[in-house]
Amino acid sequence: MKKTHTLVIDAHDKPELVERILRVVRHRGFTLRTVDMHHRQDEQNNVQIRLTVESIRSIDTLYHQLDKLWDITQVRLASQQVEALD
C-alpha cells in the first residue's frame, strides 16, 4: 500500500541543504509530492522545511537518514496517510 507522509525539518540554511535532502529522498525510494520552505526570524539563519513524500516503503529509513544530515537539527513526522495501490 502506498503511504503519504509529511515531514517537518528544522535546519541551518546552507546553499546545498535542499539538494542534499532531495538526494536522500530519491535514494531511499520516495517520491516528493510537495515541499515548502520558510526562513525563520532568528539570528542563526535557520529554515523550516515541510516535505510530503510518497512510497510503499517504511518512513523510518528516510526519517533516520534525513536526521543524520549535517545541517539538520530536527526531523518530525507530522502526518501519514495510507492509499490502496491501483
PyMOL Python script that loads the backbone (N, CA, C, O; Angstrom):
from pymol import cmd

cmd.read_pdbstr("""\
ATOM      1  N   MET A   1       0.831  -1.175   0.000  1.00  0.00           N
ATOM      2  CA  MET A   1       0.000   0.000   0.000  1.00  0.00           C
ATOM      3  C   MET A   1       0.877   1.240   0.000  1.00  0.00           C
ATOM      4  O   MET A   1       1.860   1.323   0.736  1.00  0.00           O
ATOM      5  N   LYS A   2       0.511   2.189  -0.825  1.00  0.00           N
ATOM      6  CA  LYS A   2       1.239   3.449  -0.865  1.00  0.00           C
ATOM      7  C   LYS A   2       0.901   4.285   0.351  1.00  0.00           C
ATOM      8  O   LYS A   2      -0.253   4.362   0.771  1.00  0.00           O
ATOM      9  N   LYS A   3       1.919   4.906   0.906  1.00  0.00           N
ATOM     10  CA  LYS A   3       1.716   5.777   2.060  1.00  0.00           C
ATOM     11  C   LYS A   3       2.250   7.168   1.735  1.00  0.00           C
ATOM     12  O   LYS A   3       3.292   7.320   1.096  1.00  0.00           O
ATOM     13  N   THR A   4       1.526   8.159   2.182  1.00  0.00           N
ATOM     14  CA  THR A   4       1.956   9.543   2.043  1.00  0.00           C
ATOM     15  C   THR A   4       2.316  10.057   3.426  1.00  0.00           C
ATOM     16  O   THR A   4       1.534   9.927   4.368  1.00  0.00           O
ATOM     17  N   HIS A   5       3.492  10.637   3.543  1.00  0.00           N
ATOM     18  CA  HIS A   5       3.998  11.123   4.827  1.00  0.00           C
ATOM     19  C   HIS A   5       4.372  12.594   4.703  1.00  0.00           C
ATOM     20  O   HIS A   5       4.855  13.039   3.662  1.00  0.00           O
ATOM     21  N   THR A   6       4.145  13.334   5.768  1.00  0.00           N
ATOM     22  CA  THR A   6       4.590  14.720   5.832  1.00  0.00           C
ATOM     23  C   THR A   6       5.630  14.840   6.938  1.00  0.00           C
ATOM     24  O   THR A   6       5.376  14.498   8.093  1.00  0.00           O
ATOM     25  N   LEU A   7       6.796  15.330   6.562  1.00  0.00           N
ATOM     26  CA  LEU A   7       7.901  15.531   7.496  1.00  0.00           C
ATOM     27  C   LEU A   7       8.162  17.020   7.662  1.00  0.00           C
ATOM     28  O   LEU A   7       8.106  17.778   6.694  1.00  0.00           O
ATOM     29  N   VAL A   8       8.445  17.433   8.882  1.00  0.00           N
ATOM     30  CA  VAL A   8       8.836  18.813   9.159  1.00  0.00           C
ATOM     31  C   VAL A   8      10.297  18.787   9.596  1.00  0.00           C
ATOM     32  O   VAL A   8      10.666  18.090  10.541  1.00  0.00           O
ATOM     33  N   ILE A   9      11.114  19.554   8.894  1.00  0.00           N
ATOM     34  CA  ILE A   9      12.560  19.554   9.114  1.00  0.00           C
ATOM     35  C   ILE A   9      13.008  20.950   9.537  1.00  0.00           C
ATOM     36  O   ILE A   9      12.702  21.936   8.866  1.00  0.00           O
ATOM     37  N   ASP A  10      13.725  21.028  10.637  1.00  0.00           N
ATOM     38  CA  ASP A  10      14.377  22.272  11.060  1.00  0.00           C
ATOM     39  C   ASP A  10      15.857  22.130  10.737  1.00  0.00           C
ATOM     40  O   ASP A  10      16.466  21.097  11.016  1.00  0.00           O
ATOM     41  N   ALA A  11      16.438  23.182  10.142  1.00  0.00           N
ATOM     42  CA  ALA A  11      17.832  23.077   9.706  1.00  0.00           C
ATOM     43  C   ALA A  11      18.481  24.453   9.615  1.00  0.00           C
ATOM     44  O   ALA A  11      17.812  25.486   9.607  1.00  0.00           O
ATOM     45  N   HIS A  12      19.824  24.425   9.547  1.00  0.00           N
ATOM     46  CA  HIS A  12      20.594  25.634   9.273  1.00  0.00           C
ATOM     47  C   HIS A  12      20.560  25.855   7.765  1.00  0.00           C
ATOM     48  O   HIS A  12      20.771  24.918   6.995  1.00  0.00           O
ATOM     49  N   ASP A  13      20.298  27.071   7.346  1.00  0.00           N
ATOM     50  CA  ASP A  13      20.195  27.369   5.917  1.00  0.00           C
ATOM     51  C   ASP A  13      21.584  27.409   5.284  1.00  0.00           C
ATOM     52  O   ASP A  13      22.390  28.290   5.582  1.00  0.00           O
ATOM     53  N   LYS A  14      21.844  26.457   4.421  1.00  0.00           N
ATOM     54  CA  LYS A  14      23.094  26.381   3.668  1.00  0.00           C
ATOM     55  C   LYS A  14      22.739  26.222   2.192  1.00  0.00           C
ATOM     56  O   LYS A  14      21.674  25.691   1.881  1.00  0.00           O
ATOM     57  N   PRO A  15      23.602  26.668   1.273  1.00  0.00           N
ATOM     58  CA  PRO A  15      23.278  26.579  -0.152  1.00  0.00           C
ATOM     59  C   PRO A  15      22.979  25.154  -0.634  1.00  0.00           C
ATOM     60  O   PRO A  15      22.159  24.967  -1.532  1.00  0.00           O
ATOM     61  N   GLU A  16      23.630  24.163  -0.049  1.00  0.00           N
ATOM     62  CA  GLU A  16      23.474  22.781  -0.510  1.00  0.00           C
ATOM     63  C   GLU A  16      22.399  22.000   0.247  1.00  0.00           C
ATOM     64  O   GLU A  16      22.183  20.826  -0.053  1.00  0.00           O
ATOM     65  N   LEU A  17      21.730  22.605   1.204  1.00  0.00           N
ATOM     66  CA  LEU A  17      20.788  21.892   2.075  1.00  0.00           C
ATOM     67  C   LEU A  17      19.665  21.204   1.304  1.00  0.00           C
ATOM     68  O   LEU A  17      19.449  20.004   1.471  1.00  0.00           O
ATOM     69  N   VAL A  18      18.958  21.937   0.473  1.00  0.00           N
ATOM     70  CA  VAL A  18      17.807  21.366  -0.237  1.00  0.00           C
ATOM     71  C   VAL A  18      18.259  20.253  -1.177  1.00  0.00           C
ATOM     72  O   VAL A  18      17.587  19.229  -1.299  1.00  0.00           O
ATOM     73  N   GLU A  19      19.384  20.452  -1.834  1.00  0.00           N
ATOM     74  CA  GLU A  19      19.917  19.424  -2.734  1.00  0.00           C
ATOM     75  C   GLU A  19      20.202  18.120  -1.982  1.00  0.00           C
ATOM     76  O   GLU A  19      19.885  17.039  -2.477  1.00  0.00           O
ATOM     77  N   ARG A  20      20.790  18.214  -0.808  1.00  0.00           N
ATOM     78  CA  ARG A  20      21.077  17.013  -0.004  1.00  0.00           C
ATOM     79  C   ARG A  20      19.789  16.302   0.405  1.00  0.00           C
ATOM     80  O   ARG A  20      19.697  15.077   0.321  1.00  0.00           O
ATOM     81  N   ILE A  21      18.805  17.067   0.844  1.00  0.00           N
ATOM     82  CA  ILE A  21      17.529  16.479   1.260  1.00  0.00           C
ATOM     83  C   ILE A  21      16.873  15.756   0.093  1.00  0.00           C
ATOM     84  O   ILE A  21      16.417  14.623   0.242  1.00  0.00           O
ATOM     85  N   LEU A  22      16.822  16.403  -1.068  1.00  0.00           N
ATOM     86  CA  LEU A  22      16.181  15.790  -2.231  1.00  0.00           C
ATOM     87  C   LEU A  22      16.911  14.525  -2.679  1.00  0.00           C
ATOM     88  O   LEU A  22      16.277  13.561  -3.109  1.00  0.00           O
ATOM     89  N   ARG A  23      18.232  14.524  -2.581  1.00  0.00           N
ATOM     90  CA  ARG A  23      19.006  13.336  -2.958  1.00  0.00           C
ATOM     91  C   ARG A  23      18.681  12.160  -2.035  1.00  0.00           C
ATOM     92  O   ARG A  23      18.523  11.033  -2.504  1.00  0.00           O
ATOM     93  N   VAL A  24      18.581  12.413  -0.731  1.00  0.00           N
ATOM     94  CA  VAL A  24      18.243  11.348   0.219  1.00  0.00           C
ATOM     95  C   VAL A  24      16.831  10.828  -0.053  1.00  0.00           C
ATOM     96  O   VAL A  24      16.603   9.618  -0.026  1.00  0.00           O
ATOM     97  N   VAL A  25      15.890  11.723  -0.311  1.00  0.00           N
ATOM     98  CA  VAL A  25      14.511  11.309  -0.621  1.00  0.00           C
ATOM     99  C   VAL A  25      14.506  10.373  -1.825  1.00  0.00           C
ATOM    100  O   VAL A  25      13.866   9.322  -1.789  1.00  0.00           O
ATOM    101  N   ARG A  26      15.205  10.740  -2.878  1.00  0.00           N
ATOM    102  CA  ARG A  26      15.250   9.924  -4.098  1.00  0.00           C
ATOM    103  C   ARG A  26      15.968   8.597  -3.861  1.00  0.00           C
ATOM    104  O   ARG A  26      15.473   7.549  -4.276  1.00  0.00           O
ATOM    105  N   HIS A  27      17.114   8.625  -3.208  1.00  0.00           N
ATOM    106  CA  HIS A  27      17.889   7.396  -2.978  1.00  0.00           C
ATOM    107  C   HIS A  27      17.159   6.404  -2.083  1.00  0.00           C
ATOM    108  O   HIS A  27      17.378   5.199  -2.197  1.00  0.00           O
ATOM    109  N   ARG A  28      16.312   6.877  -1.211  1.00  0.00           N
ATOM    110  CA  ARG A  28      15.556   5.999  -0.307  1.00  0.00           C
ATOM    111  C   ARG A  28      14.258   5.502  -0.933  1.00  0.00           C
ATOM    112  O   ARG A  28      13.494   4.795  -0.275  1.00  0.00           O
ATOM    113  N   GLY A  29      13.994   5.853  -2.183  1.00  0.00           N
ATOM    114  CA  GLY A  29      12.848   5.303  -2.905  1.00  0.00           C
ATOM    115  C   GLY A  29      11.534   6.024  -2.668  1.00  0.00           C
ATOM    116  O   GLY A  29      10.466   5.430  -2.820  1.00  0.00           O
ATOM    117  N   PHE A  30      11.596   7.290  -2.301  1.00  0.00           N
ATOM    118  CA  PHE A  30      10.386   8.069  -2.073  1.00  0.00           C
ATOM    119  C   PHE A  30      10.177   9.048  -3.221  1.00  0.00           C
ATOM    120  O   PHE A  30      11.131   9.500  -3.854  1.00  0.00           O
ATOM    121  N   THR A  31       8.913   9.364  -3.477  1.00  0.00           N
ATOM    122  CA  THR A  31       8.553  10.362  -4.474  1.00  0.00           C
ATOM    123  C   THR A  31       8.154  11.633  -3.740  1.00  0.00           C
ATOM    124  O   THR A  31       7.316  11.596  -2.839  1.00  0.00           O
ATOM    125  N   LEU A  32       8.746  12.743  -4.118  1.00  0.00           N
ATOM    126  CA  LEU A  32       8.424  14.025  -3.498  1.00  0.00           C
ATOM    127  C   LEU A  32       7.111  14.541  -4.076  1.00  0.00           C
ATOM    128  O   LEU A  32       6.966  14.639  -5.294  1.00  0.00           O
ATOM    129  N   ARG A  33       6.164  14.868  -3.218  1.00  0.00           N
ATOM    130  CA  ARG A  33       4.865  15.402  -3.646  1.00  0.00           C
ATOM    131  C   ARG A  33       4.770  16.904  -3.431  1.00  0.00           C
ATOM    132  O   ARG A  33       4.296  17.622  -4.311  1.00  0.00           O
ATOM    133  N   THR A  34       5.210  17.389  -2.282  1.00  0.00           N
ATOM    134  CA  THR A  34       5.227  18.835  -2.036  1.00  0.00           C
ATOM    135  C   THR A  34       6.444  19.185  -1.192  1.00  0.00           C
ATOM    136  O   THR A  34       6.957  18.360  -0.436  1.00  0.00           O
ATOM    137  N   VAL A  35       6.889  20.416  -1.338  1.00  0.00           N
ATOM    138  CA  VAL A  35       7.960  20.947  -0.496  1.00  0.00           C
ATOM    139  C   VAL A  35       7.639  22.417  -0.224  1.00  0.00           C
ATOM    140  O   VAL A  35       7.250  23.158  -1.127  1.00  0.00           O
ATOM    141  N   ASP A  36       7.808  22.821   1.024  1.00  0.00           N
ATOM    142  CA  ASP A  36       7.539  24.199   1.435  1.00  0.00           C
ATOM    143  C   ASP A  36       8.635  24.601   2.416  1.00  0.00           C
ATOM    144  O   ASP A  36       8.844  23.937   3.431  1.00  0.00           O
ATOM    145  N   MET A  37       9.336  25.696   2.106  1.00  0.00           N
ATOM    146  CA  MET A  37      10.456  26.116   2.943  1.00  0.00           C
ATOM    147  C   MET A  37      10.264  27.563   3.373  1.00  0.00           C
ATOM    148  O   MET A  37       9.943  28.429   2.559  1.00  0.00           O
ATOM    149  N   HIS A  38      10.466  27.813   4.668  1.00  0.00           N
ATOM    150  CA  HIS A  38      10.347  29.161   5.222  1.00  0.00           C
ATOM    151  C   HIS A  38      11.590  29.495   6.031  1.00  0.00           C
ATOM    152  O   HIS A  38      12.093  28.667   6.790  1.00  0.00           O
ATOM    153  N   HIS A  39      12.078  30.716   5.861  1.00  0.00           N
ATOM    154  CA  HIS A  39      13.180  31.188   6.701  1.00  0.00           C
ATOM    155  C   HIS A  39      12.614  31.623   8.039  1.00  0.00           C
ATOM    156  O   HIS A  39      11.578  32.284   8.105  1.00  0.00           O
ATOM    157  N   ARG A  40      13.291  31.252   9.083  1.00  0.00           N
ATOM    158  CA  ARG A  40      12.875  31.651  10.430  1.00  0.00           C
ATOM    159  C   ARG A  40      13.457  33.021  10.751  1.00  0.00           C
ATOM    160  O   ARG A  40      14.502  33.412  10.231  1.00  0.00           O
ATOM    161  N   GLN A  41      12.771  33.717  11.598  1.00  0.00           N
ATOM    162  CA  GLN A  41      13.214  35.052  12.008  1.00  0.00           C
ATOM    163  C   GLN A  41      14.112  34.936  13.240  1.00  0.00           C
ATOM    164  O   GLN A  41      13.702  35.274  14.351  1.00  0.00           O
ATOM    165  N   ASP A  42      15.335  34.458  13.033  1.00  0.00           N
ATOM    166  CA  ASP A  42      16.287  34.343  14.137  1.00  0.00           C
ATOM    167  C   ASP A  42      17.694  34.694  13.659  1.00  0.00           C
ATOM    168  O   ASP A  42      17.929  34.869  12.464  1.00  0.00           O
ATOM    169  N   GLU A  43      18.608  34.791  14.589  1.00  0.00           N
ATOM    170  CA  GLU A  43      19.978  35.186  14.266  1.00  0.00           C
ATOM    171  C   GLU A  43      20.788  34.052  13.644  1.00  0.00           C
ATOM    172  O   GLU A  43      21.854  34.297  13.080  1.00  0.00           O
ATOM    173  N   GLN A  44      20.310  32.841  13.736  1.00  0.00           N
ATOM    174  CA  GLN A  44      21.096  31.682  13.310  1.00  0.00           C
ATOM    175  C   GLN A  44      20.838  31.264  11.870  1.00  0.00           C
ATOM    176  O   GLN A  44      21.378  30.252  11.424  1.00  0.00           O
ATOM    177  N   ASN A  45      20.029  32.011  11.136  1.00  0.00           N
ATOM    178  CA  ASN A  45      19.757  31.716   9.728  1.00  0.00           C
ATOM    179  C   ASN A  45      19.193  30.306   9.546  1.00  0.00           C
ATOM    180  O   ASN A  45      19.691  29.535   8.726  1.00  0.00           O
ATOM    181  N   ASN A  46      18.166  29.979  10.304  1.00  0.00           N
ATOM    182  CA  ASN A  46      17.531  28.664  10.243  1.00  0.00           C
ATOM    183  C   ASN A  46      16.336  28.667   9.301  1.00  0.00           C
ATOM    184  O   ASN A  46      15.752  29.713   9.018  1.00  0.00           O
ATOM    185  N   VAL A  47      15.986  27.484   8.823  1.00  0.00           N
ATOM    186  CA  VAL A  47      14.818  27.310   7.966  1.00  0.00           C
ATOM    187  C   VAL A  47      13.971  26.161   8.495  1.00  0.00           C
ATOM    188  O   VAL A  47      14.450  25.291   9.222  1.00  0.00           O
ATOM    189  N   GLN A  48      12.699  26.184   8.109  1.00  0.00           N
ATOM    190  CA  GLN A  48      11.819  25.050   8.375  1.00  0.00           C
ATOM    191  C   GLN A  48      11.300  24.576   7.023  1.00  0.00           C
ATOM    192  O   GLN A  48      10.798  25.364   6.222  1.00  0.00           O
ATOM    193  N   ILE A  49      11.431  23.280   6.786  1.00  0.00           N
ATOM    194  CA  ILE A  49      11.025  22.685   5.515  1.00  0.00           C
ATOM    195  C   ILE A  49       9.961  21.640   5.799  1.00  0.00           C
ATOM    196  O   ILE A  49      10.132  20.782   6.665  1.00  0.00           O
ATOM    197  N   ARG A  50       8.859  21.719   5.060  1.00  0.00           N
ATOM    198  CA  ARG A  50       7.790  20.726   5.169  1.00  0.00           C
ATOM    199  C   ARG A  50       7.777  19.933   3.864  1.00  0.00           C
ATOM    200  O   ARG A  50       7.531  20.486   2.792  1.00  0.00           O
ATOM    201  N   LEU A  51       8.045  18.627   3.970  1.00  0.00           N
ATOM    202  CA  LEU A  51       8.079  17.732   2.808  1.00  0.00           C
ATOM    203  C   LEU A  51       6.914  16.763   2.872  1.00  0.00           C
ATOM    204  O   LEU A  51       6.619  16.211   3.932  1.00  0.00           O
ATOM    205  N   THR A  52       6.258  16.556   1.755  1.00  0.00           N
ATOM    206  CA  THR A  52       5.296  15.469   1.643  1.00  0.00           C
ATOM    207  C   THR A  52       5.872  14.482   0.638  1.00  0.00           C
ATOM    208  O   THR A  52       6.160  14.839  -0.504  1.00  0.00           O
ATOM    209  N   VAL A  53       6.037  13.242   1.074  1.00  0.00           N
ATOM    210  CA  VAL A  53       6.625  12.192   0.240  1.00  0.00           C
ATOM    211  C   VAL A  53       5.673  11.006   0.172  1.00  0.00           C
ATOM    212  O   VAL A  53       4.787  10.848   1.012  1.00  0.00           O
ATOM    213  N   GLU A  54       5.876  10.177  -0.847  1.00  0.00           N
ATOM    214  CA  GLU A  54       5.003   9.020  -1.045  1.00  0.00           C
ATOM    215  C   GLU A  54       5.850   7.803  -1.405  1.00  0.00           C
ATOM    216  O   GLU A  54       6.819   7.909  -2.157  1.00  0.00           O
ATOM    217  N   SER A  55       5.471   6.642  -0.858  1.00  0.00           N
ATOM    218  CA  SER A  55       6.178   5.402  -1.172  1.00  0.00           C
ATOM    219  C   SER A  55       5.465   4.219  -0.533  1.00  0.00           C
ATOM    220  O   SER A  55       4.629   4.382   0.355  1.00  0.00           O
ATOM    221  N   ILE A  56       5.811   3.032  -1.000  1.00  0.00           N
ATOM    222  CA  ILE A  56       5.344   1.820  -0.330  1.00  0.00           C
ATOM    223  C   ILE A  56       6.321   1.431   0.779  1.00  0.00           C
ATOM    224  O   ILE A  56       6.033   0.540   1.578  1.00  0.00           O
ATOM    225  N   ARG A  57       7.464   2.091   0.830  1.00  0.00           N
ATOM    226  CA  ARG A  57       8.494   1.799   1.829  1.00  0.00           C
ATOM    227  C   ARG A  57       8.171   2.428   3.179  1.00  0.00           C
ATOM    228  O   ARG A  57       7.362   3.351   3.275  1.00  0.00           O
ATOM    229  N   SER A  58       8.813   1.914   4.207  1.00  0.00           N
ATOM    230  CA  SER A  58       8.652   2.455   5.556  1.00  0.00           C
ATOM    231  C   SER A  58       9.316   3.830   5.652  1.00  0.00           C
ATOM    232  O   SER A  58      10.391   4.051   5.094  1.00  0.00           O
ATOM    233  N   ILE A  59       8.677   4.732   6.353  1.00  0.00           N
ATOM    234  CA  ILE A  59       9.214   6.085   6.523  1.00  0.00           C
ATOM    235  C   ILE A  59      10.422   6.105   7.461  1.00  0.00           C
ATOM    236  O   ILE A  59      11.184   7.072   7.459  1.00  0.00           O
ATOM    237  N   ASP A  60      10.606   5.066   8.253  1.00  0.00           N
ATOM    238  CA  ASP A  60      11.684   5.041   9.250  1.00  0.00           C
ATOM    239  C   ASP A  60      13.068   5.266   8.647  1.00  0.00           C
ATOM    240  O   ASP A  60      13.864   6.035   9.187  1.00  0.00           O
ATOM    241  N   THR A  61      13.356   4.601   7.537  1.00  0.00           N
ATOM    242  CA  THR A  61      14.675   4.734   6.920  1.00  0.00           C
ATOM    243  C   THR A  61      14.914   6.161   6.455  1.00  0.00           C
ATOM    244  O   THR A  61      15.977   6.729   6.705  1.00  0.00           O
ATOM    245  N   LEU A  62      13.932   6.741   5.780  1.00  0.00           N
ATOM    246  CA  LEU A  62      14.081   8.118   5.314  1.00  0.00           C
ATOM    247  C   LEU A  62      14.241   9.069   6.495  1.00  0.00           C
ATOM    248  O   LEU A  62      15.098   9.952   6.479  1.00  0.00           O
ATOM    249  N   TYR A  63      13.427   8.886   7.500  1.00  0.00           N
ATOM    250  CA  TYR A  63      13.477   9.728   8.698  1.00  0.00           C
ATOM    251  C   TYR A  63      14.886   9.724   9.310  1.00  0.00           C
ATOM    252  O   TYR A  63      15.446  10.784   9.592  1.00  0.00           O
ATOM    253  N   HIS A  64      15.442   8.548   9.509  1.00  0.00           N
ATOM    254  CA  HIS A  64      16.761   8.442  10.148  1.00  0.00           C
ATOM    255  C   HIS A  64      17.888   8.966   9.255  1.00  0.00           C
ATOM    256  O   HIS A  64      18.848   9.555   9.751  1.00  0.00           O
ATOM    257  N   GLN A  65      17.775   8.756   7.948  1.00  0.00           N
ATOM    258  CA  GLN A  65      18.802   9.273   7.039  1.00  0.00           C
ATOM    259  C   GLN A  65      18.778  10.799   6.992  1.00  0.00           C
ATOM    260  O   GLN A  65      19.833  11.434   6.963  1.00  0.00           O
ATOM    261  N   LEU A  66      17.589  11.389   6.985  1.00  0.00           N
ATOM    262  CA  LEU A  66      17.496  12.852   6.999  1.00  0.00           C
ATOM    263  C   LEU A  66      18.048  13.411   8.309  1.00  0.00           C
ATOM    264  O   LEU A  66      18.731  14.435   8.318  1.00  0.00           O
ATOM    265  N   ASP A  67      17.748  12.740   9.395  1.00  0.00           N
ATOM    266  CA  ASP A  67      18.200  13.196  10.711  1.00  0.00           C
ATOM    267  C   ASP A  67      19.729  13.190  10.830  1.00  0.00           C
ATOM    268  O   ASP A  67      20.285  13.925  11.646  1.00  0.00           O
ATOM    269  N   LYS A  68      20.408  12.373  10.029  1.00  0.00           N
ATOM    270  CA  LYS A  68      21.871  12.296  10.052  1.00  0.00           C
ATOM    271  C   LYS A  68      22.551  13.412   9.256  1.00  0.00           C
ATOM    272  O   LYS A  68      23.747  13.649   9.429  1.00  0.00           O
ATOM    273  N   LEU A  69      21.812  14.094   8.393  1.00  0.00           N
ATOM    274  CA  LEU A  69      22.434  15.128   7.565  1.00  0.00           C
ATOM    275  C   LEU A  69      23.008  16.242   8.434  1.00  0.00           C
ATOM    276  O   LEU A  69      22.437  16.615   9.458  1.00  0.00           O
ATOM    277  N   TRP A  70      24.141  16.757   8.002  1.00  0.00           N
ATOM    278  CA  TRP A  70      24.955  17.675   8.778  1.00  0.00           C
ATOM    279  C   TRP A  70      24.200  18.892   9.304  1.00  0.00           C
ATOM    280  O   TRP A  70      24.307  19.199  10.491  1.00  0.00           O
ATOM    281  N   ASP A  71      23.448  19.590   8.471  1.00  0.00           N
ATOM    282  CA  ASP A  71      22.833  20.860   8.861  1.00  0.00           C
ATOM    283  C   ASP A  71      21.425  20.728   9.424  1.00  0.00           C
ATOM    284  O   ASP A  71      20.819  21.732   9.799  1.00  0.00           O
ATOM    285  N   ILE A  72      20.896  19.519   9.489  1.00  0.00           N
ATOM    286  CA  ILE A  72      19.545  19.326  10.010  1.00  0.00           C
ATOM    287  C   ILE A  72      19.600  19.217  11.532  1.00  0.00           C
ATOM    288  O   ILE A  72      20.384  18.448  12.087  1.00  0.00           O
ATOM    289  N   THR A  73      18.748  20.004  12.197  1.00  0.00           N
ATOM    290  CA  THR A  73      18.726  19.996  13.659  1.00  0.00           C
ATOM    291  C   THR A  73      17.598  19.142  14.218  1.00  0.00           C
ATOM    292  O   THR A  73      17.703  18.631  15.333  1.00  0.00           O
ATOM    293  N   GLN A  74      16.504  18.980  13.446  1.00  0.00           N
ATOM    294  CA  GLN A  74      15.383  18.165  13.929  1.00  0.00           C
ATOM    295  C   GLN A  74      14.518  17.723  12.752  1.00  0.00           C
ATOM    296  O   GLN A  74      14.319  18.469  11.793  1.00  0.00           O
ATOM    297  N   VAL A  75      14.006  16.486  12.847  1.00  0.00           N
ATOM    298  CA  VAL A  75      13.042  15.951  11.880  1.00  0.00           C
ATOM    299  C   VAL A  75      11.850  15.435  12.670  1.00  0.00           C
ATOM    300  O   VAL A  75      12.011  14.706  13.648  1.00  0.00           O
ATOM    301  N   ARG A  76      10.652  15.819  12.238  1.00  0.00           N
ATOM    302  CA  ARG A  76       9.425  15.346  12.888  1.00  0.00           C
ATOM    303  C   ARG A  76       8.477  14.797  11.835  1.00  0.00           C
ATOM    304  O   ARG A  76       8.374  15.341  10.736  1.00  0.00           O
ATOM    305  N   LEU A  77       7.791  13.723  12.174  1.00  0.00           N
ATOM    306  CA  LEU A  77       6.754  13.173  11.307  1.00  0.00           C
ATOM    307  C   LEU A  77       5.453  13.868  11.666  1.00  0.00           C
ATOM    308  O   LEU A  77       4.939  13.697  12.771  1.00  0.00           O
ATOM    309  N   ALA A  78       4.913  14.659  10.730  1.00  0.00           N
ATOM    310  CA  ALA A  78       3.711  15.450  11.004  1.00  0.00           C
ATOM    311  C   ALA A  78       2.437  14.659  10.735  1.00  0.00           C
ATOM    312  O   ALA A  78       1.470  14.780  11.487  1.00  0.00           O
ATOM    313  N   SER A  79       2.418  13.854   9.678  1.00  0.00           N
ATOM    314  CA  SER A  79       1.214  13.075   9.367  1.00  0.00           C
ATOM    315  C   SER A  79       1.544  11.965   8.388  1.00  0.00           C
ATOM    316  O   SER A  79       2.598  11.958   7.753  1.00  0.00           O
ATOM    317  N   GLN A  80       0.609  11.021   8.284  1.00  0.00           N
ATOM    318  CA  GLN A  80       0.742   9.974   7.278  1.00  0.00           C
ATOM    319  C   GLN A  80      -0.633   9.504   6.854  1.00  0.00           C
ATOM    320  O   GLN A  80      -1.575   9.500   7.646  1.00  0.00           O
ATOM    321  N   GLN A  81      -0.739   9.107   5.586  1.00  0.00           N
ATOM    322  CA  GLN A  81      -1.976   8.602   5.003  1.00  0.00           C
ATOM    323  C   GLN A  81      -1.655   7.331   4.246  1.00  0.00           C
ATOM    324  O   GLN A  81      -0.587   7.208   3.647  1.00  0.00           O
ATOM    325  N   VAL A  82      -2.571   6.395   4.272  1.00  0.00           N
ATOM    326  CA  VAL A  82      -2.405   5.142   3.540  1.00  0.00           C
ATOM    327  C   VAL A  82      -3.371   5.147   2.372  1.00  0.00           C
ATOM    328  O   VAL A  82      -4.555   5.445   2.530  1.00  0.00           O
ATOM    329  N   GLU A  83      -2.848   4.808   1.182  1.00  0.00           N
ATOM    330  CA  GLU A  83      -3.673   4.734  -0.018  1.00  0.00           C
ATOM    331  C   GLU A  83      -3.524   3.345  -0.615  1.00  0.00           C
ATOM    332  O   GLU A  83      -2.435   2.772  -0.608  1.00  0.00           O
ATOM    333  N   ALA A  84      -4.613   2.808  -1.128  1.00  0.00           N
ATOM    334  CA  ALA A  84      -4.570   1.499  -1.782  1.00  0.00           C
ATOM    335  C   ALA A  84      -3.840   1.622  -3.108  1.00  0.00           C
ATOM    336  O   ALA A  84      -3.983   2.623  -3.810  1.00  0.00           O
ATOM    337  N   LEU A  85      -3.058   0.604  -3.454  1.00  0.00           N
ATOM    338  CA  LEU A  85      -2.384   0.572  -4.751  1.00  0.00           C
ATOM    339  C   LEU A  85      -3.391   0.256  -5.839  1.00  0.00           C
ATOM    340  O   LEU A  85      -4.254  -0.605  -5.669  1.00  0.00           O
ATOM    341  N   ASP A  86      -3.278   0.953  -6.952  1.00  0.00           N
ATOM    342  CA  ASP A  86      -4.175   0.691  -8.090  1.00  0.00           C
ATOM    343  C   ASP A  86      -3.538  -0.264  -9.056  1.00  0.00           C
ATOM    344  O   ASP A  86      -4.139  -0.604 -10.075  1.00  0.00           O
TER     345      ASP A  86
END
""", "prot")
cmd.dss("prot")
cmd.show_as("cartoon", "prot")
cmd.util.cbc("prot")
cmd.orient("prot")
